[in-house]
Amino acid sequence: MTYRVAMDIGGTFTDVVAYDETSGTYRAAKAPTTPGDLAEGVFASLERAVEDPAAISFFVHGTTQGLNALLERKGARVLLLMSEGMRDVYHIARGNRDRMFDLHYRKPVPLVERYATAEVGGRLDWRGEELRPLDEEAVRAAARRAKDEGFTAVAVSFLFSYVEPAHERRAGEILAEELGEDVMVVLSHRVAGEWREYERTSSAVLDAYTGPVVRRYLGRIEERFAERGLGVPVQVMQSSGGVVNAAFARRHPLQTLLSGPVGGTMGGVAAAALLGRPNAICVDMGGTSFDVSLVLDGRPDISNEGAADGFPVLMPLVNLHTIGAGGGSIAYAEAGGLRVGPESAGAAPGPACYGRGGTRPTVTDANAVLGRVDPEWFAGGHMTLDTGAAQRAVEGLATELGLSAVALAGGICGVANAKMAQAIRTLTVEHGLEPREFTLLAFGGAGPMHAVEIARELGVAEVVVPRFPGAFSAWGMLGTEVRRDLTRQFFTPGDALDGAAMASALDALGIEGRAVLGEQGVPVGLRRVEHAVDMRYEGQDYTLTVPLDDSAEPAAEGFLARVSARFAGLHERRYGHATPGAPVEFVTLRTTALGGSPDLAPAGYAPEAGENPWAGRVKPVFFDGTSHETPVLRREHLAAGEEFSGPAIVVEATSTTVVPPDAHVTVDANGFLVIKLGGTA
């Protein structure tokens, strides 16, 4: 047997999915994440799915190491080199225009203090032509300072390096000579070869700040896997929804910033295709966070720029909105009211019901008090929950607020659900999208427990719980393609467009992209590229990305009229209006190189053979403060086509699905649980 294996390392659990290439079947498992040494949790979960690492033919994983280092401010000490006269670009930033009327807004504290910014002489103009040569002695002085003051990373961001990177390249060579491999050197044009001085500098600083942590982690994981007999390269999920090998990820660590959560989005794309639903809201509720992303017209919702903990970053990344709401989110009283999260009990000590010393009530404890989890068969029977500890934790807070334990437990879940519904509105309603027109795809260890209540609050009529929901992000990584995104600035007004020059530039990007795929080991026949161009109306500041049919299209007759019409259509969809015929400008060329992974041929879904030992099992479960005698079903014994109405609790190895009294469930041909709510049931 050989296996394709994917792994998602979360804040509370490490999830793994193994695809047997011989039988076409999947196996999922999970184990508690071990913060002190992540490798322990990695191998504990892997051993539950694959007996011998030598049998693995493909291994990909998502990691939040870089993101955690940023969120916890445990990254590298960074020295920033800027062009002479531009020292304060990073600290001045863009102001707070998007939060102008928020009286409580505080700008994020920069990752590099002002004293750690050094100026370097030398200047290029906007065309990339040299005005003054690079001051190489200033670069060497900065290298000596990095050594003397203990900086572990150096970021270089010179003016107009996105047009001509010669000065940055030479600075990188000097720094490498002086510092060796002990200090990471980041050049802004390699991280974000685009205009916008502050955003490009911020991206370079983020890469330098998180890079050493990611590099050390990937190095340790590769070493440990090699010791265990893994004979294939370790692949890593990127923020853009593609995968790259660990060697590439070590050179471009910022690409892995949203590595873990993005796997769920790509799983959502695959699940939406199986369901025939082009638009889906993907919700991933784990132990520490709640992540929302969208599938639009069958494709992931990807932006060419975003933000990480308030810092802008220029790179393609899946649009994710994350809040601190998970099974481990702690409930507490504040000013006489109930609050839930963002503080989490995490993996250690975890919720009180885990029996590891936690005493404060969490969302998981509330679900235990309401009877919505099975204490004897939690995490597939690998954990037994202490419901007494959960009851004591909830009762302590309930007494403080003058409520019964059941009423408070329902309130904890209600507050958490309201927060999660609002997070979904941030990506839908605030962007002109109506949640009622979407299917809610629920996964994560805790997502299916809360999905129906969240959907009800949003007016969504259908919830789908895929197979292996607790390990769905890992499942989504299994069929993901290798991806590399390339850009080139191409500033020109529409009426001055040289179509042949644009086509030539796109061809060059395509050649470079295919070469990068070759370095990743993608066979020639599976390499392809997609092209697009960033456009705007004359006088606008921000752009929209317009897809192109192929690299030769700009040289064809009538191209300007066609691409302008496409831009107007996108502008209408995004902003609700357009101005057909108005002058346009071209800003940036974009090429996405994609390497197809081998097609998976999974066996059709079939329930587990044998007698169901839980047939006829019921237990009391609270819904809206009322106890209901509720069937408890083992998911692996549910056959395709089977239907049942709520209330019901469906348990499986990686998650628990809660079906309230007014919902109806159908098991579809894929083994997915399709839940219809209320009047649509």
N, C-alpha and C positions, 0 to 999 in steps of 0.2 A: 504494500500500500504506500501511496505518496499523498501528501496533504498540502493544500494551500491554506495558510494560517494567517489570521489577522487578529490583532490585539489592541485593545483600548485601555490605557492606564488612566483611570479616573481618580478623583480625590478620595473615594471611599472603597471602591472595588476595582479590580483589574479583570477585564472581560476578554475572553478569547473565543473565536469561532474557527473551527477547522472544517475544511471541505475535502472529503475523500474523493480523489480524482478517479478512483477505480469504481466505486459504487454510486457516485453522484450524490452522496448524502452529507448532511451537515451535522456537526456536533458542537454544542456551546457549553461553556463552563465559566465560572468566576471564582475569585478568591479575594480576600481583603487586601487592599493596597498596603504596602509596607513603607511608610514615608522615610524611615531611616535608611533603608536599602531597597530601592524599588525592584531590584532584580529578584529578591525573595518572593514578592507577590507575583512577579512575572512568571517565574518557574512553577510556583504553586498552582497557578491557574492553567498553565500550559500542560502540566502533568495530568490534569483532569480531562484533557481533550486529546492529547497525542502522547503515546507511550514513549516514542523514540524521536528526539529532535532530528536525527539523521534521516528520517523519513519525510522531512519537510522539503518541498520543492520550491516553495515561495513563501516568504515571510514579510509581512508589512505591519507596522504598528503606528498608532497615534500617541503623541507625547505632549504633555502640557508643561514640560520642564522650563522652557523659555518663558511661557506665560506666567507660570508660578513665580519665577525669579523676578519678573517685572512687578506682579501684583504685590509680592511680599518685600519688594525692594532689596533683593538679595543678589543683584547682578554684579558685574565687574566694575572696578574703578576705571573710568574712561577719561582719557586726555583727548580733547577735541582740537584739531588743527583747522583753522579757517583762513581765507584770503585776508591779506592785510586790509584793515579798515572795516571788516565785516564781523568782528569778534562778537557782537551782541545780537546777531541774527537769531540765534537759537533761543536766547532769553527773551527778546522782544516778542517773538512768535507772531500770532495773528490776533492778539487781543481776545475778547470774549464775545464777539458779535452774535454768536448763536445763543448765548445765554444772557443777553443784554438786560433783561428785566428780572433775572433771578438774583434776588438780594443775597442769597446764601452761597452763590457761586464762588468757588476758589479755583484759580488756575492751578493745574498740576505743578508740583515742585519739579523743576528740570532735573533730569538724570545726571547732568553734568553741571557742577557749580561753575560760576563765572571765572573763578581763579584757575580752573582747570581747562580754560580755553586759551590756546596760543595762536598768534597771528603769524602768517608766513608770507613773505614778499613774493611778488610775481603776479602777472595779470594777463588774462585772455579777454578779448572783447566778445560781444554777443555772437559773432560769426565763428568764434573759436580761433581767431588769429592772435598771435602772441604780441602783447604790448610791452611787457617786461618779463625777462626770464625768471624762472623759479629760483628763489633764494635757498639753495641746497644747504647752506650752513645753518640756516634757521631750522630746517627740517632735522638736521643732525643734532642741533641743540635741544629740540623737542624730544628726540629719542633719548638723549642723555637724561633729560628731566624725567621721562617716563621710567627709566631705570632707577634713578635716585629716589623718586617719590613713591615708588611701588605701584604704578598704574599697571593694570593687567590687560588693558585694551586701548588702542588708539584709533579714533575715527577721523577721517580726512574728508573735508567738504570744501572744495574750491569753487569759485565762481565759474559758471559756464562749462563745468566739466562734463555736463550731459551732451554738449556739442563736440568738445575736443578734450579728451581725458588725459592728454600727454603729461600735464603737470601732476595730476593725481597719481598716474602710473609711476612717474619718477620718484615722487615722494614715497610711494609704497615700496619701491625697490630700496631706497635709502633706509627706511624704517626696518625692512626685513634684514638688511645687512647689519644694522646696529643692534637690533633686538632679538634676532633669531626667532625661534618658534615659541618662546616663553610668553610673548605678548602678542595678542591677536591684533591684526591691522585690518581695518575696514575702509574701503574706498567708496565714496558715495555713488559714483557712476556705475559701480557694479551692483549696488543694492537697488538703486532707483535712478535709472538713466533718463530722468525727465525734468522739465522745468519746475519751478516753484522752489525758491531757495530754502525757505524754512522747512517745508515738508520733506525735501530731499535730505537736508541735514538731520532732521528728526529721525528719518528712516535709518540713516547711517548710525546714529547714536544708539537707536534701539538694537540694531544688529550687533554693535560692539558691546552693549550692556548685557544682552542675553546670550551672546555667542559662546563665551567660554563655558558657561553652565551647560549649554546644549552639547557642545563638543565633548566635554568630559563625560556626560551621560551616554552619548552615542558610542564613545570609545569603550566605556565599561560594558555596555550591553553587547557590543560585538565581541568583545573578549570573552564574556561569560557564555555567550551562545557557541562560540568556537570551542570552548572547553567542553561544552555539552554535546558536541558533535554536529552542530548545524553547518551544512556545507554550502549554503547559498547566501548571497548578500542580504543584509538587513535593509529593508525598504522603509521609508518614512512617509507618512501622509503630509501633504502641504496645505497651507491655508487656502490655496486656490482650488482645491478639490482634486488634485492629481498626486501621484507618488513619485519619489525620487529615491535613489539609493543613499545609504547613510554617508558614504564618502562625499557625495554632492551636498547633502544636508549639512555636513560639518563645515563646508566652504560657504554655505548660504543659510546660516541657522535661522535668520528671520523668517524664512519661508515656512518654518514649522510652528510659528507662533500659535495658530489656532488648529494645530494638527489633530488633536483628539476630537473636538466637537464636529469638525467638518466631515468626518467619516459618517456621521448620522445623516447629514444632508445628502451625501452621495448615495447612501442607502435609501433615502427618501426618493431620490430620482429613479432608482431601480424599482422600488416598490410602486411608485406612481405609474410606471410603465406597465408593470404586471396588472395593476388594478384598472388601467385605462382611465386614470384621473390625471389630467395634465397639470392641475394646480393643487398643491398640497401645502399645508402648514406643518412643518416638522417640529415637534416638541420633544426635547430630551431632558428628562428630569432625573438627575442622579442623586448622589448623597450630599453634594455641596452646592450645586448650581442648577439652573434651569436655562437651557439654550433654545432659542427660537430661530428657525431659518425657513426659507420658502423654496418651493419648486414652482416655477412659472413656465407655462407652456412646455413642460417636460424637461426643463433644464434648470440647473441650480442658479439661484439669484446671486450673481457675482458682480462685485464692484472693483474698479481699478484703483481705488484708494479707500482708506478707512481710518480707524483710530484704535489704538490699544491703550486702555486705561487713561484716555484723554490726550494721548500723543498721536499726531497724524503719522500715517505710514503710507508710502506710495508703493503699492504692489497689488496685483489681483488677489482678492480674497473673497470668500463666501460671506455674504452679509449675514452676520450672526448678532443676535441681541441676547446678552447674558445677564441674568440677575442672580443674586444670592438667595435662591429658594430651592432647597433639595430636601431629601428625606432627613438629613442631619441638621437642617436649619433649626436654630434654638428659639423657643417661644419665651417671652418675658413680658413683664408689666412695665409700662412707662406712662407716667402722668395719669394713672388710673385706667389706662387702656391696654389692649393686647397688641403686642408686636411679634412678628415672626421674621427671623433672619435680619441681615444677611450673615451674621455669625453662625458658623456651623460647628457641630461636634466632630465632623470629619471621620476619619477611620479610627483615630485613637483620641479620646476614649470611645467615641461614637455615641449613638443614642443610648439612653439608660437601659433599654431592653436588650442591648447587645451584651450586657453583663461584664463590661470592661472598665467599670468605674465611673461611667457617666451618671450624673444625677440631675441634670437640667432637662426639662421636657423638650422634645423635638417633634417634628412632623411625623416621623416614623413611630414614635411613642404614642402620638395621638391616634394614628391608624390602628395601633395595637389595642388601645383602650376601646376603640369603636368596633373591634373584632374583624377588621378588614385585612389582616394578615394571618397566616397560619403559623403559630409559634413553633410547631414541631417540624415543619417542612419549609423553613425559610432558606432561601438560596439553594433550593434543590435538596434540602436536608443536611447541608453542610454546616448550618447554624441552627441553634435552638434559642428562641427568644425568651427573655425573662419578662413575662407580661406583668408580674407583680412589681418589678422595678419600674416599668412604664407607668403603671397605675399610681405608684407613689410619687413619681416625678410630676405627673400631670395634676394629681390631687394637691400637691404643695402649692402650685401656681393657682389652681382653682380656688383654694381657700383664700389666698391673697386677694383674688378678684371677686369673691362672693358667688362662685358658681359651683355646680356639680362637676365631677370629673368628666362625665359624658358631654355636658354642655360645653365645657372648655375645649375638649378634644375636637368637637365639631367646629368650634370657633377657630381653633388653630388651623384646621384644614381649610375652613372658609377664607380666612385671611390669606393663607398661602395661595389658594386658588385665585383670589381676586388680584394678587400681585402678578401671578403668572398670566392671567387674562390681559392685564394691562401691558405686560411685556409683548404679547402677541399684537396688540393694537399698535404698538410702536412701529412694527414692521409692516402692518397692513393699513389700518385706518389712516395713520399719519402719512401714508404714501398713496392715498387715494384708492386703496384696495379694500373690497368688502369681504370680511371673513366668512360670511354666509355662502360665498361662492367657492369656498375651498373645502377639501376634506382635511380633517385633523388627523395626522399620522403620529401616534403616540408611542414613545419608546423610552429607554432608560430604565433603571431599576425601579423607579417610582412613578414614571410617566403614566402607565396604564391605570394606576390607582386613582389618579386625579383627572384623567383626560375627559371623562364624560361631564364632570361638573364644570370644568373649564370651558368645554364646548357649549354647554348650556348657557353660560354667562355671555358668550360671544354670539349666540344664535346659530352656531354651526350644527347642521343636522346629522352629520355622519362622522364617526370616529373609527379609525382602523388601527388595530394593534397587530403588527407583523409578527412573524415567528422570531423567537429569540429576542424579545424586545429589550431585555437587560443588556444584551450584547450586540444590539443592532448597529451601533457605530462601527464595531469590528466587522460585522457582516457587510456593511456598506463599503469597507475598504477592499474587500476581496476582489471585486471586479473593476476596480478603478484603474484608469489609464495613467501612464507616465505623462507628466505635463511640464512644459517649460514655456514661460512667457517672455517675449522680447519686445523692446520698444525702440523707436527712433523718432526724434523730433522732426517735424516737417511743417514749419510755420509758413503758410502762404494764403493770401486771399483767394477766394474761389475764382474770381475773374482773371487771376494771374497764374492759375494752376498749370503746371507742366505735367500732363498725364504720364508721359513716357518716363520722366524722372521719378514720379511716385511709383510707377510699376517696377522700375529698376531697383528702387530702395526696398520695396516689398519682396522682390525676388532674392535680394541679398539677405534679408531677414529670414526668408524661408530656407535658404541654404544653411544659414547658421543654426536655425532651429532643428533641421534634420540631422545636422552633425552632432548637436547636443544629445539628441535621442540615440544616436549611434554610441556615444560615450556611455549612455545608460543601458546599453545592451539590447535596444529594441531592434528587431529584425527589419530590414529595409522595407519589406512588404507591408509592415504594420505602422509605418511612419506616415503622418499626414500633418498638414499645417492649415490653419484658418487665419484669415486676415481681417482687419478692421481699421477704422480711422476715427480719431476723435475730432468732432466738429463743433462749431458754435456759430451763432449769428455774430456779425461784426459788432463790436462793442461789448459783447458778453465776456465774462471772466471764466465761467466754468463750461464744461463740454459734455457732450453725449457721445458714446461710442457706437459707431454705425458699422454693421457687418458688411464685408465685401465678398463677392462671389469667388474671386480668385485674384492672384497677384497681377494678372494682365488686365483686369477690368478697367483701371484708371486710364489706360491708353486707348480704350475703345471710344468710338464716337458717341456723343450724348451722355458721357459719364457724369458730368457735372449736374445735369438736370435730374438724372436718376438718383444719384446719391443725395442731392438736396431734398428730393421728395421723401426718401427714406428718413432723412434727418427730421424733416417736418413731422412725419408720422410719429417718430419716437418722442419728439418734443410735445406733441399733442397728448400722447399717452402719459408722459411723465408730469407735465405741468398743466395740462388741461387747455392749452392753446398753442397755436403755431402761426407763423407769418410766411406762408408760401411766397416765393419770389424775392424775399429779402436777401441781401448779400450774406454769404457765409464765409467762414474761414476754416482752414484745416490746421490742426495743431500737432497731433501725434499719430504715428503709424504703430499699429500693434499686430504682432504675429504670435499665435499660440501654436506651439508644436506639441502634438499628441501622439503617443505610442500605444497602440491597442494592446491590451492584455489578452491572453488566450480566452476564448469563449468558454464559460462554464456550462456544463450540461447536467444540471441537477436532476435527480430522480423526482418523479411526481410525489406530491405530498400524500402520505398515508399515515393513519393513526398507529400508535404502538399496539402490537399484537398482544393478545392475552387478556385475561379478565381484569376489569378495573377494580382495584381493591377499595376505591373510595365511592363506589356506586351507592347512591342513597344517602351520602353523608350530608348533614346539615348542621349549622351552628347559628347562634344569635349574632346579628350584625346590626349596628345602628345606622339609620339613614334619617336625616332631619330630626334627630332626637328620639326616634321611635325604633324599638327593637323589632327586627324581622327575622323569622326563621329562614335562613338562607342556605341554598345548596352550595357546597364547595366542590368544584370540579377540577380534575387533573387535565390539563390542556392536551397532553400527549395522547389521551384517549378520545378526543373529539374528532369525529370523522368529517370530511368535506361534505357540505350540504346540511349538516346538522344545525338545528335552530333551537333557541330557548330564550325565554324572557327573564328580565330581572325581577327580584334581586338575585344576584349570583356572584360568587367569588371564583375566579379561575386562577389556579396556581400552576406554576411551572418552575423550572430550575433557575431562571434568571429574573423573574419578575412576578407580579400579581396584578391581575386585571379586576377592577371593581365595576360591577354592572348594577346601577341603581334600579329601583322598582319600575321606573317608567321607560326602560330601554329594552331593545330587542337585539339579539345577537344571531348572526349567521356565520358559519365557518365556510369560507370560500374555497375554491379549488387549490389555492396556494397555501392553505392552512392559516390564512389571516383571519382574525376576528373582526367582522364588519358590524359595527354597533350603530343602530338607528335610534335617535332620541325622540322622546315624547310623541307629539302628533305625527311624526314621520315613521314611527315604529310599525 
